[in-house]
């Protein structure tokens, strides 16, 4: 806020914040890496029922963790919170 001032921030929700700022890049990188790892897993193991089942189990666990973490750190797309990242990975 001190570096650029409040005039460059998004005011759509009544509170000034930067949804595409420096810190929102980190969660986006996590999503990219997770997608790369999932694709690499499929490439190495092959497109089989077992591979897809393992990915579905991992995805289900991540959804449950995201929903549990939501109680302490709300799922918020505009701020790319860690619970949102867990939900979308």
Residue pairs with C-beta under 8 A, 6 or more apart in sequence:
1 9
1 16
6 16
8 18
9 16
9 17
9 18
10 16
10 17
10 18
10 19
13 78
17 78
17 79
18 24
19 78
19 79
19 80
24 79
24 80
27 80
27 81
27 82
27 84
27 85
28 80
30 85
30 89
31 85
31 88
31 89
34 89
35 89
38 55
41 51
41 54
41 55
42 51
42 55
45 51
45 54
62 86
62 87
62 89
63 86
63 87
65 86
66 75
66 83
66 84
66 86
66 87
67 87
69 82
69 83
69 86
70 83
73 81
73 82
73 83
74 81
74 83
75 81
75 83
75 84
75 87
76 83
76 84
77 84
